[in-house]
Amino acid sequence: MAKVVVLARSFARASSEPLEILQEAHLEVERKANPEPENEEVVAGLIGDAEGVIVGVDRVGRVVLERCPNLRVIAKHGVGVDNIDLEAAKEHGVVVANAPGTNTESVADMAFLLILSCARNLPLLMENVRKKVWGSQTLGVELEEKVLGIVGLGRIGRSVARRALGFGMQVVYYDPLVEDEAFRRVSLEDLFSIADFVSLHAPLTPETKHLVNERLLSLMKKDAFLINTARGELVDEEALFRALKEGRIAGAGLDVLSFEPPFESPLLTLPNVIVTPHVAAHTKEANIKMGKIAALNVVRVLRGEEPLFRVV
């Protein structure tokens, strides 16, 4: 009986269906808590002699692949695979599969929640009520006629754009790989210059790491906001901290940071930053879809079939 280790913390949280898929395929399933997802030594020890693993943010690189020779498939409980060394997996003959599209609407909802929360300074209003202060000394902004700049017009970026149109916003986008006549395509520099809200939806690659840097932040309007529900390392957080602290941009809404949990990050000390704990994809609907596809990817590979969504 083939063994599958589940490291993804939210696997089968909303429904037992994903777990049942594995069990009905007569696989030995072991769920294990991973206290150090960035530590490959720990990850390797948890996977051990398993033939399949379902990962969340757990780092799977050469150390893991060399120490787990039985491993045949790595299934991402999610979409982004920047925590998996794809080249090393290919060299070791290990299949990597993900679950694209499963969290599109959930992440788009969260991005728009952050946009609205920044526009109306929701955390301050809630804190005032808790302190028995009624009303506010600050004014929010309307979204109608504001410009939303979307960096990365994939599934999630398009869904955010669709929501923005419903609020009467103007949408521009930057994506070197996508042309969409429904929206105006602009250069990255122009997008940061004209947008009232910049929402990041690009994948993390060596080319996009710290894409949002001091130079791009300096182009933003003083009353503009940065929204990030993609990957923390897309942003140079030291540069963002300076821009926010000095009032060069109005604020930021961040569901992801470069190091998580970010309890020591100076960004958390700023009143014009909203931080949520990397939960954009955490809805019942996304969790069920994501879990079922991750489970099916494992089952299919261990049966000698193609996964539903192969990455390598």
C-alpha positions as CSV (number, residue, x, y, z in Angstrom):
1,M,0.0,0.0,0.0
2,A,1.5,3.3,-1.1
3,K,1.9,6.0,1.6
4,V,0.8,9.6,1.2
5,V,1.8,12.3,3.7
6,V,-0.4,15.4,4.0
7,L,1.5,18.5,5.2
8,A,-1.0,21.1,4.0
9,R,-2.6,22.4,7.2
10,S,-6.0,23.2,5.6
11,F,-6.4,20.0,3.6
12,A,-9.9,18.6,4.0
13,R,-10.8,21.3,6.5
14,A,-14.1,22.2,4.9
15,S,-15.1,18.7,3.8
16,S,-13.9,15.1,4.3
17,E,-14.3,14.5,0.5
18,P,-10.6,15.1,-0.4
19,L,-9.5,12.7,2.4
20,E,-12.0,10.1,1.2
21,I,-10.6,10.3,-2.3
22,L,-7.2,9.2,-1.0
23,Q,-8.7,6.5,1.3
24,E,-10.9,5.1,-1.4
25,A,-7.8,4.6,-3.6
26,H,-6.5,2.4,-0.8
27,L,-3.6,4.7,0.1
28,E,-2.1,4.9,3.5
29,V,-2.6,8.5,4.6
30,E,-0.6,10.2,7.3
31,R,-1.5,13.8,8.3
32,K,1.5,15.5,9.9
33,A,1.9,19.0,11.5
34,N,4.9,20.9,10.2
35,P,6.2,23.4,12.7
36,E,8.9,24.6,10.3
37,P,7.6,24.7,6.7
38,E,10.7,26.6,5.5
39,N,13.1,24.0,7.0
40,E,13.9,21.3,4.4
41,E,15.4,19.0,7.0
42,V,12.1,19.0,8.9
43,V,10.1,18.5,5.7
44,A,12.2,15.6,4.6
45,G,11.9,13.9,8.0
46,L,8.1,14.3,7.9
47,I,7.8,12.9,4.4
48,G,10.2,10.0,5.1
49,D,9.5,6.9,2.9
50,A,6.2,8.2,1.5
51,E,5.5,8.0,-2.3
52,G,3.3,11.0,-2.3
53,V,3.0,14.3,-0.4
54,I,0.4,17.1,-0.4
55,V,2.0,20.4,0.6
56,G,0.9,23.9,1.4
57,V,3.7,26.4,2.0
58,D,6.2,23.6,2.9
59,R,9.6,24.0,1.2
60,V,10.5,21.1,-1.1
61,G,13.9,21.4,-2.6
62,R,17.0,19.3,-3.3
63,V,17.5,18.3,0.3
64,V,14.0,16.8,0.5
65,L,14.2,15.1,-2.9
66,E,17.6,13.6,-2.1
67,R,16.4,12.3,1.4
68,C,13.1,11.0,0.2
69,P,14.0,8.6,-2.7
70,N,10.5,6.9,-2.7
71,L,8.8,10.2,-3.5
72,R,6.9,10.0,-6.8
73,V,4.5,13.0,-6.7
74,I,4.3,16.4,-5.0
75,A,0.8,17.8,-5.0
76,K,0.4,21.5,-4.2
77,H,-2.7,22.2,-2.1
78,G,-3.0,25.5,-4.0
79,V,-1.7,27.2,-7.1
80,G,1.7,28.8,-6.7
81,V,4.6,26.4,-6.7
82,D,7.4,28.8,-5.8
83,N,8.1,26.7,-2.7
84,I,9.0,23.7,-4.8
85,D,12.3,23.3,-6.7
86,L,10.8,22.3,-10.1
87,E,14.2,21.7,-11.7
88,A,15.3,19.4,-8.9
89,A,12.0,17.6,-9.0
90,K,12.4,17.0,-12.7
91,E,15.9,15.7,-12.2
92,H,14.7,13.2,-9.6
93,G,11.8,12.1,-11.8
94,V,9.2,13.4,-9.3
95,V,5.9,14.7,-10.7
96,V,4.7,18.1,-9.5
97,A,1.1,19.1,-9.8
98,N,-1.1,21.9,-8.6
99,A,-4.7,23.0,-8.5
100,P,-5.1,26.1,-10.7
101,G,-8.3,28.1,-10.7
102,T,-9.6,26.6,-7.4
103,N,-9.0,29.8,-5.4
104,T,-9.7,32.4,-8.1
105,E,-12.9,33.8,-6.7
106,S,-11.8,33.6,-3.1
107,V,-8.6,35.5,-3.6
108,A,-10.4,38.1,-5.8
109,D,-12.9,38.6,-3.0
110,M,-10.1,39.2,-0.5
111,A,-8.3,41.6,-2.8
112,F,-11.5,43.6,-3.1
113,L,-12.1,43.4,0.6
114,L,-8.7,45.0,1.1
115,I,-9.4,47.7,-1.5
116,L,-12.6,48.6,0.2
117,S,-11.1,48.5,3.7
118,C,-8.3,50.8,2.7
119,A,-10.6,53.2,0.9
120,R,-12.8,53.6,4.0
121,N,-10.0,53.0,6.7
122,L,-12.1,50.2,8.2
123,P,-9.7,49.1,10.9
124,L,-9.6,52.6,12.4
125,L,-13.4,52.8,12.4
126,M,-13.8,49.5,14.1
127,E,-11.1,50.5,16.7
128,N,-12.9,53.8,17.3
129,V,-16.2,52.0,18.1
130,R,-14.4,49.6,20.5
131,K,-13.0,52.7,22.3
132,K,-16.5,54.2,22.4
133,V,-15.6,56.9,19.9
134,W,-18.4,57.6,17.5
135,G,-17.8,59.0,14.1
136,S,-14.4,59.7,12.5
137,Q,-12.0,62.6,12.0
138,T,-10.9,61.2,8.7
139,L,-12.7,60.9,5.3
140,G,-12.7,57.8,3.1
141,V,-12.8,57.8,-0.7
142,E,-15.3,56.5,-3.1
143,L,-14.3,53.8,-5.7
144,E,-16.3,55.1,-8.6
145,E,-14.1,56.6,-11.3
146,K,-10.9,55.6,-9.4
147,V,-8.3,53.8,-11.4
148,L,-7.4,50.2,-10.4
149,G,-4.1,49.0,-11.7
150,I,-3.7,45.3,-11.9
151,V,-0.3,43.7,-12.1
152,G,-0.8,40.3,-13.7
153,L,-4.0,39.6,-15.6
154,G,-4.4,35.9,-15.0
155,R,-7.5,34.3,-13.6
156,I,-7.4,36.2,-10.3
157,G,-6.5,39.5,-11.9
158,R,-9.4,39.2,-14.3
159,S,-11.8,38.4,-11.5
160,V,-10.6,41.5,-9.5
161,A,-11.1,43.6,-12.7
162,R,-14.6,42.3,-13.1
163,R,-15.5,43.3,-9.5
164,A,-13.9,46.7,-10.1
165,L,-16.1,47.4,-13.1
166,G,-19.2,46.7,-10.9
167,F,-18.0,49.5,-8.6
168,G,-17.6,51.9,-11.5
169,M,-13.8,51.9,-11.5
170,Q,-11.5,52.3,-14.4
171,V,-9.2,49.3,-15.0
172,V,-5.7,49.3,-16.4
173,Y,-3.3,46.4,-16.3
174,Y,0.3,45.3,-16.9
175,D,1.1,41.8,-18.0
176,P,3.9,41.1,-20.5
177,L,2.2,37.8,-21.5
178,V,-1.4,38.8,-21.8
179,E,-3.4,40.9,-24.2
180,D,-7.0,41.6,-23.3
181,E,-9.0,44.1,-25.3
182,A,-11.5,44.4,-22.4
183,F,-9.0,46.5,-20.4
184,R,-6.3,49.1,-21.2
185,R,-2.8,47.7,-21.2
186,V,-0.1,50.1,-20.0
187,S,3.6,49.9,-19.0
188,L,4.4,49.1,-15.4
189,E,5.7,52.6,-14.8
190,D,2.5,54.1,-16.2
191,L,0.3,51.8,-14.1
192,F,2.0,52.9,-10.9
193,S,1.8,56.5,-11.9
194,I,-1.9,56.7,-12.7
195,A,-3.5,54.1,-10.4
196,D,-5.4,55.0,-7.3
197,F,-5.1,51.3,-6.2
198,V,-2.4,48.9,-7.4
199,S,-3.4,45.2,-6.9
200,L,-0.7,42.6,-7.3
201,H,-1.5,39.2,-9.0
202,A,1.8,38.2,-10.5
203,P,3.5,34.9,-9.8
204,L,6.8,34.9,-7.8
205,T,9.7,34.2,-10.1
206,P,13.4,35.3,-10.0
207,E,12.3,38.1,-12.4
208,T,9.4,39.3,-10.3
209,K,11.1,39.2,-6.9
210,H,11.0,42.8,-5.5
211,L,9.2,43.9,-8.6
212,V,7.6,46.6,-6.5
213,N,10.7,48.5,-5.5
214,E,11.7,52.0,-4.4
215,R,11.5,53.3,-8.0
216,L,8.0,52.1,-8.7
217,L,6.7,53.2,-5.2
218,S,8.1,56.7,-5.9
219,L,5.9,56.9,-9.0
220,M,2.7,56.3,-7.0
221,K,0.2,59.1,-6.1
222,K,0.4,60.3,-2.5
223,D,-3.2,59.2,-2.0
224,A,-2.8,55.7,-3.7
225,F,-2.9,52.3,-2.0
226,L,-0.9,49.1,-2.7
227,I,-2.8,45.8,-2.4
228,N,-1.0,42.4,-2.3
229,T,-2.8,39.0,-2.2
230,A,-0.2,37.3,-4.3
231,R,3.3,36.7,-2.8
232,G,5.1,38.8,-0.2
233,E,8.4,38.7,-2.0
234,L,6.9,40.6,-5.0
235,V,7.5,43.7,-2.8
236,D,10.6,45.2,-1.4
237,E,9.2,45.6,2.1
238,E,11.9,48.0,3.4
239,A,11.1,50.4,0.5
240,L,7.4,50.0,1.2
241,F,7.9,50.7,4.9
242,R,9.7,53.9,4.1
243,A,7.0,55.0,1.6
244,L,4.2,54.4,4.0
245,K,6.0,55.9,7.1
246,E,6.9,59.1,5.2
247,G,3.4,59.4,3.8
248,R,4.5,59.1,0.2
249,I,1.6,56.7,-0.4
250,A,-1.7,56.5,1.5
251,G,-1.6,52.9,2.6
252,A,-1.4,49.2,1.9
253,G,-3.5,46.1,2.3
254,L,-1.4,43.0,2.6
255,D,-2.5,39.4,2.9
256,V,1.0,38.1,2.2
257,L,4.5,39.2,3.5
258,S,8.0,38.0,2.6
259,F,8.4,36.2,5.9
260,E,5.5,34.7,7.7
261,P,4.3,35.0,10.4
262,P,5.5,38.6,10.1
263,F,5.2,39.6,13.8
264,E,8.6,41.3,13.8
265,S,7.9,43.2,10.6
266,P,8.0,47.0,11.1
267,L,5.1,47.2,8.7
268,L,2.8,46.0,11.5
269,T,3.6,49.2,13.5
270,L,2.2,51.5,10.9
271,P,-1.4,52.8,11.2
272,N,-1.9,53.0,7.4
273,V,-1.3,49.2,6.8
274,I,-3.9,46.5,6.9
275,V,-2.4,43.0,7.3
276,T,-4.4,39.7,7.2
277,P,-2.8,36.3,7.9
278,H,-2.4,34.9,4.3
279,V,-6.0,33.7,4.2
280,A,-7.2,35.0,0.8
281,A,-7.8,31.4,-0.4
282,H,-9.4,30.3,2.9
283,T,-13.1,29.8,1.9
284,K,-15.1,26.7,2.2
285,E,-15.6,26.6,-1.6
286,A,-11.9,27.0,-2.5
287,N,-10.8,24.5,0.2
288,I,-13.1,21.8,-1.1
289,K,-12.1,22.3,-4.8
290,M,-8.4,22.6,-3.9
291,G,-8.4,19.5,-1.7
292,K,-10.2,17.3,-4.2
293,I,-7.8,18.3,-7.1
294,A,-4.7,17.8,-4.9
295,A,-6.0,14.3,-3.9
296,L,-6.9,13.3,-7.4
297,N,-3.4,14.5,-8.6
298,V,-1.8,12.1,-6.1
299,V,-4.1,9.2,-6.9
300,R,-3.6,9.5,-10.6
301,V,0.2,9.6,-10.5
302,L,0.4,6.7,-8.1
303,R,-1.8,4.7,-10.5
304,G,0.6,5.5,-13.3
305,E,-1.7,8.1,-14.9
306,E,-1.2,11.7,-15.7
307,P,-2.2,14.2,-13.0
308,L,-5.0,16.6,-13.7
309,F,-2.7,19.6,-13.6
310,R,1.0,18.7,-14.2
311,V,3.6,21.5,-13.6
312,V,6.6,19.2,-14.3
